[in-house]
Amino acid sequence: MNSQQKVAIVTGASQGIGASLVKALRDRNYRVVANSRSIQPSSDPDVIAVPGDIAERAVAERIVAQALERFGRIDTLVNNAGIFTAKPFAAFTADDYAANIAVNLTGFFHITQLAIAEMEKQGSGHVVSITTSLTDHAVDGVPSALASLTKGGLNSATKSLAIEYAKRGVRVNAVSPGVIKTPMHPMETHGFLAALHPVGRMGEVADIVDAVLYLDSAGFVTGEILHVDGGQSAGH
């Protein structure tokens, strides 16, 4: 085992941004532990697929344990798992609330707590979370109270953890996307969604991957909420 080869954990890794992050990290010679509820086994010996609900403490423990057992270290954690439920505020159900809290906040809490504990031991590490620019700039016609409640909490926690661990070698950042072109957005919605961004287009998965890779290499950057949103958070 080459204990000097960098190791990353990626949640929500079975499709979209998460799957692209796994590929991009492998292209840069990271070993990767990939998690999602539906993740399939990997034929790549340097990718461990750990299925399970990230909101469950036992799943987070299993991810960290396998990273350490197989690869010996944890250098980067990408908190990519998340859900977005767009409804008028009064229409949210108790189940909507519970699901958003479970994935967006509880899932972040367990895996980040366990990963940072290991990073602190080795004196280095980086946590980066995927949030949303809607926390900074709400958009008429895109009801997003639960996203703001949960992802806004991640932005605040990012800054708090960055300061708490700044002198211990652990950096903590976030990428705050606009609307990204993934299969979750039907083609018929693309025109409306593109118009939400001052640059006049939706974001690409590669835009978010590039931002995560930049933050992972930027040793003097911590506590940053990097907006990758085509100007959405700046105004309209």
Buried (B, 14 or more C-beta within 10 A) or exposed (E): EEEEBBBBBBBBBBBBBBBBBBBBBBEEEBBBBBBBBEBEEBEBEBBBBBBBBBBBBEBBEBBBEBBBEBBBBBBBBBBBBBBBBEEEEEEBEEEBBEBBBBBBBBBBBBBBEBBBEBBBEBEBBBBBBBBBBBBBBEBEEBBBBBBBBBBBBBBEBBBEBBEEBEEEEBBBBBBBBBBBBBEEBEEEEBEEBBEBBBEEBBBBBEBBBBBBBBBBEBEEBBBBBBBBBBBBBEEE
